[in-house]
Amino acid sequence: MFYTPKKNPFTIDPFKSLIFPRPIGWISSVDKKGNANLAPYSYFNAIADDPPQIMFASAAPELPSKFKDSLANILETKEFVVNFATSITRKQMNLSSLDAFKDQDEFVIANLKKRKSRLVKPPSVADSPVNLECKLLKTLKLKSNSKKYTTMIVGEVMGIFIKDKFIKKGRVDSVAMRYVARMGYSEYTTVSSKFTMKRPD
Ligand SMILES: Cc1cc2nc3c(=O)[nH]c(=O)nc-3n(C[C@H](O)[C@H](O)[C@H](O)COP(=O)(O)O)c2cc1C
């Protein structure tokens, strides 16, 4: 089968089911008044390492606002934290995607503990194995064929917290973290196995 996105023959567009698993950036931010916000974003990835940079993309209908709360907060305060959901916190991650009012704290809604971040104001998710403390570098408006207004947010990772129990002999024990990643539809997967391959050079 071949199709173009403009003439998609499926009832449910499978695009997001074709690129998987997608890591989930669980983004915490605060507004100018210090109200905390937390939401998952699976248009998310690491994009550079010197300095480390990450991106996520936020899509919102133009009305009532072009920006979701996370992006509105990040534009206000220029800071955010990337947290990671695990098989233990997966339901709380899902709950935090609720379209809550801007001043409603999803940490409270999802009953999640906060840990004070070291370099930025937004709190870290205490139960996340890793927290990336980020400063906003740039935003980019992406092409849109509809009223959807999608913005790519690029952040520089200024500080990295890793729970000590996930560091073994100077390496990160990634599988032990049980990160949750997104597939298509309502499907998710957990990272629970690995294999290694050396580069051919
Ligand atoms: C697993 C998961 C991944 C998501 N990924 C995205 C995404 O990449 N971009 C986006 O705009 N919304 C995404 N959403 C929806 C947002 O989390 C949702 O709109 C949320 O209410 C936004 O919160 P905020 O307004 O507090 O930023 C995702 C939801 C879930 C459950």
The ligand as a Tripos MOL2 file, in Angstrom:
@<TRIPOS>MOLECULE
LIG
   31    33     1     0     0
SMALL
NO_CHARGES

@<TRIPOS>ATOM
      1 C1          1.5170    9.9930   26.0820 C.3       1 LIG1
      2 C2          1.0540   11.3360   25.6020 C.ar      1 LIG1
      3 C3          1.8350   12.0420   24.7070 C.ar      1 LIG1
      4 C4          1.4250   13.2980   24.2470 C.ar      1 LIG1
      5 N1          2.2200   13.9660   23.3510 N.ar      1 LIG1
      6 C5          1.8680   15.1960   22.9330 C.ar      1 LIG1
      7 C6          2.6960   15.9090   22.0280 C.ar      1 LIG1
      8 O1          3.7670   15.4630   21.6130 O.2       1 LIG1
      9 N2          2.2910   17.1560   21.6440 N.ar      1 LIG1
     10 C7          1.1460   17.7120   22.1180 C.ar      1 LIG1
     11 O2          0.8380   18.8460   21.7400 O.2       1 LIG1
     12 N3          0.3330   17.0550   22.9660 N.ar      1 LIG1
     13 C8          0.6780   15.8280   23.4080 C.ar      1 LIG1
     14 N4         -0.1140   15.1520   24.2930 N.ar      1 LIG1
     15 C9         -1.3070   15.8300   24.8340 C.3       1 LIG1
     16 C10        -0.9150   16.7770   25.9680 C.3       1 LIG1
     17 O3         -0.2830   16.0800   27.0330 O.3       1 LIG1
     18 C11        -2.2130   17.4450   26.5170 C.3       1 LIG1
     19 O4         -2.7530   18.2780   25.5080 O.3       1 LIG1
     20 C12        -1.9980   18.2310   27.7840 C.3       1 LIG1
     21 O5         -3.2460   18.6590   28.3000 O.3       1 LIG1
     22 C13        -1.1370   19.4530   27.5660 C.3       1 LIG1
     23 O6         -0.9370   20.0200   28.8180 O.3       1 LIG1
     24 P1         -0.5260   21.5070   29.0650 P.3       1 LIG1
     25 O7         -1.6150   22.3840   28.4540 O.co2     1 LIG1
     26 O8         -0.5090   21.5680   30.5720 O.co2     1 LIG1
     27 O9          0.8070   21.7190   28.4340 O.co2     1 LIG1
     28 C14         0.2250   13.8770   24.7340 C.ar      1 LIG1
     29 C15        -0.5760   13.1450   25.6330 C.ar      1 LIG1
     30 C16        -0.1750   11.8930   26.0590 C.ar      1 LIG1
     31 C17        -1.0310   11.1220   27.0360 C.3       1 LIG1
@<TRIPOS>BOND
     1     1     2 1
     2     2     3 ar
     3     2    30 ar
     4     3     4 ar
     5     4     5 ar
     6     4    28 ar
     7     5     6 ar
     8     6     7 ar
     9     6    13 1
    10     7     8 2
    11     7     9 ar
    12     9    10 ar
    13    10    11 2
    14    10    12 ar
    15    12    13 ar
    16    13    14 ar
    17    14    15 1
    18    14    28 ar
    19    15    16 1
    20    16    17 1
    21    16    18 1
    22    18    19 1
    23    18    20 1
    24    20    21 1
    25    20    22 1
    26    22    23 1
    27    23    24 1
    28    24    25 2
    29    24    26 1
    30    24    27 1
    31    28    29 ar
    32    29    30 ar
    33    30    31 1
@<TRIPOS>SUBSTRUCTURE
     1 LIG1         1 GROUP 0 **** ****
